[in-house]
Amino acid sequence: MPETNQRPADTYSPLYFLASLGAGGLAVTFFMYLMFWVPHPDQPVPIFEDIMAAFQSGGLPLQAAILVAVTGIAGFAFLNIKLLIWNLRQLSVFSKTEKFDKLVNSNAETTLLAMPLALAMTVNAMFILGLVFVPGLWTVVEYLFPMALIAFALIGWIAFRRIGAFLGRVLSEGGVFDVTANNSFAQLLPAFALSMVAVGLAAPAAMSTAPLTVGISLILSITVGTIAALYAVVAAVVAFNSMLHHGTAKESAPTLMVVVPILTVLGIMMLRQNHGLHTTFETHGGTADNLMMTTAILAVQGVFLALGLLVLRRQKYADAYLRGDGNSPGAYALVCPGVALSVMTHFWINKGLVGAGMIAKFGVAYWAFSGVAIAFQVAMIALVFHLNRRHFRRPVAGHAVPAE
């Protein structure tokens, strides 16, 4: 039994990087308000000047949405960075323990990929902070894009190095990978990390006007994104076979839905790449291309969401790790699918339905569908606060919180 003043988070796991990731993802969901509701005719994303102009000239609903958006972005970006710093410090201490040595010689070695995953999300969050809160940023943005490419390339190097260490060990030694314990989608975490790096590498393709910058962004993001997709497919097939034989590991059951955020991130990557191909290299697609792609992504996401929720309900996961006495850092993996669905729904509505001319922007159908995206967002905000209370709040003296 742990000490009465010990928090579950004091029993450290690299999966706590997912707490930082979830906060960064929620900052992105608030940026969707600005991205699609604030006019930004002079560049592909809204910047400080666009937001101020819309706030000064817009009606009360738009002003309220902007206030909510900037508050949400600031709050969750702060939480994202705070939790990232906490995790980096904890990982530094953890890496000197026997538990770490045991971890890097087990299937769980891939949980260390949560670190570059969270780092990539934080770089994205910091760029959003710059767009929203820094006046005149767009005048120097072409100098920032190479720096962003370098940052994501370095994070990618960290990810590939860790993946190489894992694959080199399990493929060269033999018998060290426990197939019976691979009964979840936990091994898709490396693919998730690479996907987050790829979408970051694709950002300059969508926003830069320099052909060289756009070209480098396209090459790097296509390369890393393709590797991420390949890794995800192989890991999913291997894991699904194990799950059919041994059932899904209860504590790792939320990973069944990790396909949802991977697809959202890769989908945004492809949208960014297509935009760069269109604006810089004059490669033109049909008006319904984005509708077809985002619809297909949502269809696959729906399958894995339904599968994951089915298994979670059958295993009574919420009773064990959300409402009961047990605490698992893997519960933070539940935040990612909801955030991803919220973001992808916004893109489906605006780039798909509106882009193809199926519905009118700001019409009744538009707000009905947008309400679904906002519902996912609100649910994940509540889940993040709930998990943070369970894992990071020090319990009242005399009432121990069991930690796993």
C-alpha positions as CSV (number, residue, x, y, z in Angstrom):
1,M,0.0,0.0,0.0
2,P,1.5,3.4,-1.0
3,E,2.0,6.2,1.4
4,T,-1.1,8.3,2.1
5,N,0.3,11.4,0.4
6,Q,1.5,9.6,-2.7
7,R,-0.2,10.4,-6.0
8,P,-0.6,7.7,-8.7
9,A,1.6,9.9,-10.9
10,D,4.4,9.4,-8.4
11,T,4.7,5.8,-9.7
12,Y,6.1,7.0,-13.0
13,S,5.5,5.6,-16.5
14,P,6.5,7.1,-19.8
15,L,2.8,6.9,-20.7
16,Y,2.3,10.0,-18.7
17,F,3.6,11.9,-21.7
18,L,0.1,11.2,-23.0
19,A,-1.2,13.7,-20.4
20,S,0.8,16.4,-22.1
21,L,-0.2,15.2,-25.5
22,G,-3.9,15.3,-24.6
23,A,-3.6,18.9,-23.4
24,G,-1.9,19.9,-26.6
25,G,-4.6,18.2,-28.7
26,L,-7.3,20.2,-26.9
27,A,-5.5,23.4,-27.7
28,V,-5.7,22.4,-31.3
29,T,-9.5,21.8,-31.0
30,F,-9.9,25.4,-29.9
31,F,-7.8,26.6,-32.8
32,M,-10.3,24.9,-35.1
33,Y,-12.8,27.7,-34.1
34,L,-10.4,30.3,-35.4
35,M,-9.2,28.3,-38.4
36,F,-12.7,27.9,-39.9
37,W,-14.8,30.7,-38.4
38,V,-12.4,33.7,-38.6
39,P,-11.8,35.1,-42.2
40,H,-8.1,34.9,-43.2
41,P,-8.0,35.7,-46.9
42,D,-4.3,36.6,-47.1
43,Q,-2.8,33.4,-45.7
44,P,-3.9,29.7,-45.2
45,V,-4.2,30.1,-41.4
46,P,-5.6,32.8,-39.2
47,I,-3.0,35.1,-37.5
48,F,-3.2,37.7,-34.7
49,E,-4.3,40.5,-37.1
50,D,-7.1,38.4,-38.6
51,I,-8.4,37.5,-35.1
52,M,-8.3,41.1,-33.9
53,A,-10.1,42.3,-37.0
54,A,-12.8,39.7,-36.7
55,F,-13.2,40.4,-33.0
56,Q,-13.6,44.1,-33.6
57,S,-16.0,43.8,-36.6
58,G,-17.8,40.6,-35.8
59,G,-21.1,40.1,-34.0
60,L,-21.5,38.9,-30.4
61,P,-21.5,35.1,-31.3
62,L,-18.2,35.4,-33.2
63,Q,-16.7,37.5,-30.4
64,A,-17.7,35.0,-27.9
65,A,-16.2,32.1,-30.0
66,I,-13.0,34.0,-30.3
67,L,-12.7,34.6,-26.6
68,V,-13.4,31.0,-25.9
69,A,-10.9,29.9,-28.5
70,V,-8.0,32.1,-27.3
71,T,-8.7,31.2,-23.7
72,G,-8.8,27.5,-24.4
73,I,-5.6,27.7,-26.6
74,A,-3.7,29.6,-23.9
75,G,-4.9,27.4,-21.0
76,F,-4.3,24.0,-22.6
77,A,-1.0,25.0,-24.3
78,F,0.2,26.1,-20.9
79,L,-0.9,22.7,-19.4
80,N,0.7,20.9,-22.4
81,I,4.1,22.6,-21.8
82,K,3.9,22.2,-18.0
83,L,3.2,18.5,-18.2
84,L,5.9,18.0,-20.9
85,I,8.5,19.6,-18.6
86,W,7.3,17.5,-15.7
87,N,7.5,14.3,-17.8
88,L,11.0,15.1,-19.0
89,R,12.2,15.6,-15.5
90,Q,10.5,12.4,-14.3
91,L,11.9,10.4,-17.3
92,S,15.4,11.7,-16.5
93,V,15.1,10.3,-12.9
94,F,13.3,7.1,-14.1
95,S,16.0,6.3,-16.7
96,K,18.5,5.7,-13.8
97,T,16.4,3.0,-12.1
98,E,16.1,-0.7,-12.4
99,K,12.5,-0.3,-13.5
100,F,13.8,1.5,-16.6
101,D,16.3,-1.3,-17.4
102,K,13.4,-3.8,-17.1
103,L,11.2,-1.7,-19.3
104,V,13.8,-1.4,-22.2
105,N,14.1,-5.2,-22.2
106,S,10.4,-5.8,-22.5
107,N,7.5,-5.2,-24.9
108,A,6.9,-2.0,-23.1
109,E,10.1,-0.4,-24.5
110,T,7.9,1.3,-27.1
111,T,6.1,3.3,-24.4
112,L,9.2,5.5,-24.6
113,L,7.9,6.7,-28.0
114,A,5.4,8.7,-26.0
115,M,8.2,11.2,-25.4
116,P,8.9,12.3,-29.1
117,L,5.1,12.1,-29.7
118,A,4.5,14.7,-26.9
119,L,7.5,16.8,-28.1
120,A,6.1,17.0,-31.6
121,M,2.7,18.0,-30.3
122,T,4.3,20.8,-28.2
123,V,6.1,22.2,-31.2
124,N,2.7,22.3,-33.0
125,A,1.1,24.0,-29.9
126,M,3.8,26.6,-29.7
127,F,3.3,27.4,-33.4
128,I,-0.4,27.9,-32.8
129,L,0.5,30.2,-29.8
130,G,2.6,32.3,-32.1
131,L,-0.1,32.6,-34.8
132,V,-2.7,33.6,-32.3
133,F,-0.8,35.8,-29.9
134,V,2.2,37.3,-31.7
135,P,1.6,40.4,-33.8
136,G,3.5,40.5,-37.1
137,L,4.6,36.9,-37.0
138,W,3.6,36.3,-40.6
139,T,6.2,38.9,-41.8
140,V,9.0,36.6,-40.6
141,V,7.3,33.3,-41.0
142,E,9.4,32.2,-43.9
143,Y,12.4,32.2,-41.6
144,L,10.6,30.1,-39.0
145,F,9.7,27.3,-41.4
146,P,13.2,26.0,-41.8
147,M,13.6,26.1,-38.0
148,A,10.4,24.1,-37.7
149,L,11.6,21.6,-40.2
150,I,14.8,21.2,-38.2
151,A,12.9,20.8,-34.9
152,F,10.7,18.1,-36.3
153,A,13.6,16.4,-38.0
154,L,15.4,16.2,-34.7
155,I,12.3,14.8,-33.0
156,G,12.0,12.3,-35.8
157,W,15.6,11.3,-35.2
158,I,14.8,10.7,-31.5
159,A,11.8,8.5,-32.6
160,F,13.7,6.5,-35.2
161,R,16.6,6.0,-32.8
162,R,14.3,4.6,-30.2
163,I,12.4,2.4,-32.7
164,G,15.7,1.2,-34.1
165,A,16.8,0.1,-30.6
166,F,13.6,-1.8,-30.1
167,L,13.4,-3.5,-33.4
168,G,17.1,-4.2,-33.4
169,R,16.8,-6.0,-30.1
170,V,13.7,-8.0,-30.8
171,L,14.5,-9.0,-34.4
172,S,18.2,-9.9,-33.8
173,E,18.0,-11.7,-30.5
174,G,14.8,-13.7,-31.0
175,G,12.6,-14.9,-28.2
176,V,12.7,-11.6,-26.3
177,F,9.4,-10.2,-27.6
178,D,6.4,-11.7,-25.7
179,V,3.8,-12.4,-28.4
180,T,1.3,-13.4,-25.7
181,A,1.6,-10.0,-24.1
182,N,1.1,-8.2,-27.5
183,N,-2.7,-8.4,-27.2
184,S,-3.4,-4.7,-27.6
185,F,-2.5,-1.9,-30.0
186,A,0.1,-0.6,-27.7
187,Q,2.8,-1.4,-30.3
188,L,1.2,1.3,-32.6
189,L,2.6,4.0,-30.4
190,P,5.8,4.3,-32.6
191,A,3.5,4.8,-35.6
192,F,1.6,7.5,-33.7
193,A,4.8,9.3,-32.9
194,L,6.0,9.2,-36.5
195,S,2.7,10.4,-37.7
196,M,2.9,13.5,-35.4
197,V,6.3,14.2,-36.7
198,A,5.1,13.9,-40.3
199,V,2.2,16.3,-39.9
200,G,4.6,18.8,-38.4
201,L,7.0,18.4,-41.3
202,A,4.0,19.0,-43.7
203,A,3.1,22.3,-42.2
204,P,5.5,24.4,-44.3
205,A,4.1,22.8,-47.4
206,A,0.7,24.3,-46.7
207,M,1.9,27.7,-45.5
208,S,5.2,28.6,-47.2
209,T,5.5,30.4,-50.5
210,A,9.1,29.4,-51.1
211,P,9.3,26.4,-53.6
212,L,12.4,25.0,-51.9
213,T,10.8,25.1,-48.4
214,V,7.6,23.5,-49.8
215,G,9.5,20.9,-51.7
216,I,11.6,19.8,-48.7
217,S,8.5,19.8,-46.5
218,L,6.7,17.5,-49.0
219,I,9.6,15.1,-49.3
220,L,10.3,14.8,-45.6
221,S,6.6,14.5,-44.6
222,I,5.8,12.0,-47.3
223,T,8.8,9.9,-46.3
224,V,8.0,9.9,-42.5
225,G,4.2,9.6,-43.1
226,T,4.7,6.6,-45.3
227,I,6.9,4.9,-42.8
228,A,4.3,5.6,-40.1
229,A,1.5,4.1,-42.1
230,L,3.6,1.0,-42.9
231,Y,4.5,0.5,-39.3
232,A,0.9,1.0,-38.1
233,V,-0.4,-1.7,-40.6
234,V,2.3,-4.3,-39.6
235,A,1.9,-3.7,-35.9
236,A,-1.9,-3.8,-36.1
237,V,-1.9,-7.1,-37.9
238,V,0.5,-8.7,-35.5
239,A,-1.3,-7.4,-32.5
240,F,-4.8,-8.4,-33.8
241,N,-3.6,-12.0,-34.2
242,S,-2.5,-12.0,-30.6
243,M,-5.8,-10.5,-29.4
244,L,-7.8,-13.1,-31.2
245,H,-5.8,-15.8,-29.3
246,H,-5.5,-14.2,-25.9
247,G,-8.2,-11.5,-25.7
248,T,-7.4,-7.8,-25.2
249,A,-5.2,-6.8,-22.3
250,K,-7.6,-4.9,-20.0
251,E,-5.2,-2.1,-18.9
252,S,-4.2,-1.6,-22.6
253,A,-7.7,-1.7,-24.0
254,P,-7.8,2.0,-24.8
255,T,-5.1,1.5,-27.4
256,L,-7.6,-0.2,-29.6
257,M,-8.7,3.3,-30.6
258,V,-5.2,4.7,-31.3
259,V,-5.9,4.2,-35.0
260,V,-8.3,7.1,-34.7
261,P,-5.7,9.8,-33.9
262,I,-3.2,8.2,-36.2
263,L,-5.6,8.6,-39.1
264,T,-6.5,12.2,-38.1
265,V,-2.9,13.2,-38.0
266,L,-2.1,11.5,-41.3
267,G,-5.2,13.0,-42.9
268,I,-4.2,16.5,-41.9
269,M,-0.7,15.7,-43.3
270,M,-2.2,14.8,-46.7
271,L,-4.4,17.9,-46.7
272,R,-1.4,20.1,-46.0
273,Q,0.6,18.3,-48.8
274,N,-2.3,18.7,-51.3
275,H,-2.5,22.4,-50.5
276,G,1.2,22.8,-51.1
277,L,1.1,20.9,-54.3
278,H,-1.8,23.1,-55.4
279,T,-0.5,26.5,-54.5
280,T,3.2,26.0,-55.3
281,F,3.4,23.3,-57.9
282,E,0.0,23.9,-59.6
283,T,-1.2,20.3,-59.1
284,H,-5.0,20.6,-59.1
285,G,-7.4,18.1,-57.7
286,G,-11.2,17.8,-57.9
287,T,-13.5,19.7,-55.6
288,A,-14.8,16.5,-54.0
289,D,-11.3,15.0,-53.3
290,N,-11.2,16.3,-49.8
291,L,-14.7,15.1,-49.1
292,M,-13.9,11.6,-50.3
293,M,-10.7,11.4,-48.2
294,T,-12.1,12.9,-45.0
295,T,-15.2,10.7,-45.3
296,A,-13.1,7.6,-45.7
297,I,-11.0,8.5,-42.7
298,L,-14.1,9.1,-40.5
299,A,-15.5,5.7,-41.7
300,V,-12.4,3.8,-40.6
301,Q,-12.2,5.8,-37.4
302,G,-15.8,4.9,-36.6
303,V,-15.1,1.2,-36.9
304,F,-12.2,1.4,-34.4
305,L,-14.0,3.7,-32.1
306,A,-16.9,1.2,-32.0
307,L,-14.6,-1.7,-31.5
308,G,-12.7,0.0,-28.7
309,L,-15.8,1.1,-26.9
310,L,-17.3,-2.4,-27.2
311,V,-14.2,-4.0,-25.6
312,L,-14.0,-1.3,-22.9
313,R,-17.6,-1.8,-21.9
314,R,-17.3,-5.6,-21.9
315,Q,-14.2,-5.4,-19.7
316,K,-15.7,-2.8,-17.4
317,Y,-12.6,-0.6,-18.0
318,A,-14.3,2.6,-16.6
319,D,-15.2,0.8,-13.4
320,A,-11.6,-0.3,-12.9
321,Y,-9.6,2.8,-14.0
322,L,-12.0,5.8,-14.2
323,R,-14.4,5.3,-11.3
324,G,-12.8,2.6,-9.2
325,D,-9.7,2.4,-7.1
326,G,-7.3,1.5,-9.9
327,N,-5.3,4.1,-11.8
328,S,-3.5,3.5,-15.1
329,P,-1.5,6.1,-17.0
330,G,-2.7,4.4,-20.1
331,A,-6.2,5.9,-19.4
332,Y,-4.8,9.1,-20.9
333,A,-4.9,7.2,-24.3
334,L,-8.7,7.7,-24.1
335,V,-8.3,11.4,-24.7
336,C,-6.6,11.1,-28.1
337,P,-9.5,9.5,-30.0
338,G,-12.0,12.1,-28.9
339,V,-9.7,15.0,-29.7
340,A,-8.9,13.4,-33.1
341,L,-12.6,12.9,-33.9
342,S,-13.3,16.5,-33.0
343,V,-10.6,17.9,-35.2
344,M,-11.3,15.5,-38.1
345,T,-15.0,16.4,-38.0
346,H,-14.2,20.1,-38.4
347,F,-12.0,19.3,-41.4
348,W,-14.8,17.0,-42.9
349,I,-17.3,19.8,-42.5
350,N,-15.2,22.7,-43.8
351,K,-12.9,21.0,-46.3
352,G,-15.3,18.3,-47.3
353,L,-18.9,19.2,-47.1
354,V,-18.5,23.0,-47.6
355,G,-15.6,22.6,-50.0
356,A,-17.7,20.3,-52.2
357,G,-20.7,22.6,-52.1
358,M,-22.9,20.1,-50.2
359,I,-23.8,22.5,-47.4
360,A,-23.6,26.2,-46.9
361,K,-21.1,27.6,-44.5
362,F,-22.7,28.8,-41.2
363,G,-26.1,27.2,-42.2
364,V,-28.3,25.0,-40.1
365,A,-26.6,21.8,-41.2
366,Y,-23.2,23.3,-40.7
367,W,-23.8,24.1,-37.1
368,A,-25.5,20.8,-36.5
369,F,-22.4,18.9,-37.6
370,S,-20.1,21.4,-35.8
371,G,-22.1,20.7,-32.7
372,V,-20.9,17.0,-32.9
373,A,-17.3,18.2,-33.1
374,I,-17.8,20.5,-30.1
375,A,-19.4,17.7,-28.1
376,F,-16.4,15.5,-28.6
377,Q,-14.2,18.4,-27.5
378,V,-16.2,19.1,-24.3
379,A,-16.3,15.4,-23.4
380,M,-12.5,15.2,-23.7
381,I,-12.0,18.4,-21.6
382,A,-14.0,16.8,-18.9
383,L,-12.0,13.6,-19.2
384,V,-8.7,15.4,-19.0
385,F,-9.7,17.3,-15.8
386,H,-11.0,14.0,-14.3
387,L,-7.8,12.1,-15.1
388,N,-5.6,14.9,-13.8
389,R,-7.5,15.0,-10.5
390,R,-7.1,11.2,-10.1
391,H,-3.4,11.1,-11.1
392,F,-1.8,14.4,-10.1
393,R,-3.8,15.6,-7.1
394,R,-2.3,14.6,-3.8
395,P,-4.9,12.6,-1.8
396,V,-6.2,13.8,1.5
397,A,-4.2,12.5,4.5
398,G,-5.5,9.2,5.6
399,H,-7.1,8.3,2.3
400,A,-4.6,6.5,0.1
401,V,-5.1,6.3,-3.7
402,P,-3.9,3.0,-5.0
403,A,-1.4,3.2,-7.8
404,E,-0.4,0.6,-10.3
